[in-house]
Amino acid sequence: MSLLELKNISKIYGELHALDNVNIHVEKGEWVAIMGPSGSGKSTMMNIIGCMDKPTSGEVYLDGVDISKENGKKLTEIRRDKIGLIFQQFHMVNYLTAVENIMVAQYYHSIPDEEEALEALERVGLKDRARHLPSQLSGGEQQRVCVARALINHPELILADEPTGNLDEANENIVLDLFRQLHREGTTLVVVTHDPEVAEASQRTIVLKNGRVAKEIINENFQD
C-alpha cells in the first residue's frame, strides 16, 4: 500500500516549471532516493512532500489523504504529526543541549519527555553527549541528533534532504547504517541526495531532470 503518492504534480513559477506533471508513489516501509542535477526539481519536490509548499496543480496523498489542498495551519499539523525531517544544515538551536533540541520537537507535538529523548539519543549512539551544545558536537554527531529528533514523535515518513552532504565518509556510513536499521524496523524513508553512494543504499532511485521523472532504478544490490 502506498504511503505517499504524487499524482500529476506541477509547480510553476511564472514561466518556470520546477515540477512538470510528476507521478511518484512510495510504498509503506520502502526506502526511496531522489536524485537529479541542480535545478531538476528535487528541492521543490521535498518542500511539497514535507508540507512546506503546495503544488500549482495535481494531488499529493499521504496515508490516503489528499494534503495538496490543505491550508497552512493544517499542513503544519500534518508535518508535525506524520513527517520526520532531516536537513543537511542540521538546524539545531545553538543554545540548547542535544537532549533539549530533541525535546523541542516533542514540545511542538505533545509533551516534552526527557527520558524518551534520552532513549532516542541512545538509539543513535549519543546518550553520553546528551548535555553537550551543538558547538561541542562534530558534524556527524549533530546529524545523528537530527535523526533522533526526526524519530522522536514516531512519524510515518522520514524525509531527509542531503543528510550526508556535510559529512565525511565515516560519518556518512554511520548515518546510512542508521537508515538501514530504520528500514528494517519498517520506517518509510525518502532521501533527497546528489551522492550516488547514498542513492545506491536505497531500494529504489527516482531520477529527476528538468522537473520531470527521467527514470527509476531498482537497486539490485540493495542490502537490508
SVG drawing of the C-alpha trace seen along z (x, -y; Angstrom):
<svg xmlns="http://www.w3.org/2000/svg" viewBox="-8 -35 43 42">
<polyline fill="none" stroke="black" stroke-width="0.4" points="0.0,0.0 1.3,-3.4 2.1,-5.8 2.9,-8.6 1.6,-9.3 2.1,-12.3 -0.4,-12.5 0.2,-14.8 2.1,-17.3 3.3,-20.6 4.8,-23.6 5.1,-26.7 6.8,-29.9 6.0,-32.3 7.3,-30.6 9.4,-28.1 8.1,-24.6 10.0,-23.5 7.9,-20.3 6.1,-19.2 3.3,-16.6 5.2,-14.3 3.8,-11.0 5.5,-9.1 4.5,-6.6 6.3,-5.3 5.1,-2.2 4.9,-1.8 8.2,-0.7 10.0,-1.5 13.4,-3.3 13.5,-5.6 16.2,-8.0 15.5,-11.1 18.4,-12.3 19.0,-14.8 21.2,-17.7 20.8,-21.2 17.6,-22.7 15.9,-19.3 13.2,-19.9 14.5,-17.9 14.1,-20.7 10.7,-21.7 9.5,-18.1 10.9,-17.9 9.1,-21.0 5.8,-19.7 6.2,-16.3 7.2,-17.9 4.1,-20.2 6.3,-23.3 4.8,-24.2 1.8,-23.4 1.7,-22.3 0.3,-24.5 -1.7,-21.5 -2.1,-17.9 -2.7,-15.8 -0.5,-14.7 -1.7,-11.8 -0.1,-11.0 -1.5,-7.8 -4.6,-8.1 -5.4,-11.7 -5.0,-14.4 -2.8,-17.1 -2.4,-19.3 -5.5,-21.4 -4.9,-21.9 -4.3,-25.4 -1.1,-26.4 -2.2,-25.6 -3.3,-22.1 -0.1,-21.5 1.9,-22.4 -0.1,-19.9 0.4,-17.1 4.2,-17.9 4.3,-17.8 2.4,-14.6 3.3,-12.5 6.7,-13.6 10.2,-13.5 12.5,-16.0 16.3,-15.7 18.2,-18.6 21.7,-19.0 22.3,-22.1 21.1,-20.4 19.0,-23.4 19.8,-22.8 19.1,-25.5 22.7,-26.5 22.0,-27.4 20.2,-24.1 21.8,-20.8 21.4,-17.8 18.6,-16.3 16.9,-19.7 16.9,-20.0 15.0,-16.8 12.6,-17.9 11.7,-21.0 10.3,-18.6 8.3,-16.9 7.0,-20.2 5.5,-21.2 4.0,-17.7 2.7,-16.9 4.6,-16.9 8.4,-17.0 9.7,-13.8 13.4,-13.9 13.6,-10.1 12.2,-9.4 14.5,-12.0 17.5,-10.3 16.3,-7.0 16.3,-8.5 19.8,-9.7 20.9,-6.2 19.4,-4.8 21.8,-6.8 24.7,-6.1 24.9,-9.6 23.4,-9.3 26.7,-10.2 26.6,-13.5 23.1,-14.5 24.3,-17.6 26.6,-18.9 25.7,-22.0 25.8,-21.8 29.1,-23.7 30.6,-20.8 29.5,-18.2 31.0,-17.1 29.1,-17.4 28.4,-13.7 27.2,-13.8 24.9,-16.8 23.4,-14.9 22.7,-11.9 21.0,-14.1 18.9,-15.3 18.0,-11.7 16.9,-11.2 14.9,-14.4 13.2,-13.3 12.2,-10.0 11.0,-11.2 7.4,-11.7 7.1,-8.4 6.4,-9.8 5.0,-7.7 7.6,-9.2 11.2,-10.2 12.1,-12.8 15.8,-13.6 17.4,-16.4 21.1,-15.7 21.5,-14.1 25.2,-13.3 26.1,-16.4 28.2,-17.9 29.7,-14.7 32.9,-12.8 32.9,-9.2 33.0,-7.7 30.0,-9.7 28.2,-9.2 28.4,-5.4 27.1,-5.8 24.1,-7.7 23.4,-5.2 23.6,-2.4 21.0,-4.2 18.8,-4.4 19.3,-0.7 18.2,0.0 15.1,-2.2 14.2,-0.4 14.5,3.0 12.1,1.7 9.5,0.8 10.1,-3.0 9.4,-4.7 12.3,-6.7 12.6,-9.3 16.1,-10.6 16.9,-13.5 20.6,-13.3 23.2,-14.1 25.5,-11.4 25.3,-8.1 26.6,-6.1 23.7,-7.3 21.2,-6.6 22.6,-3.1 22.0,-2.3 18.2,-2.7 15.8,-0.2 14.8,-2.4 16.1,-5.6 14.0,-8.2 16.0,-10.5 14.6,-13.9 15.6,-16.1 14.1,-19.4 11.2,-18.9 10.2,-15.5 10.9,-11.9 13.6,-10.9 13.9,-7.3 13.5,-5.0 16.2,-2.5 15.7,0.6 18.9,1.0 19.7,4.7 22.5,4.6 20.3,3.3 21.2,4.8 18.8,4.6"/>
</svg>
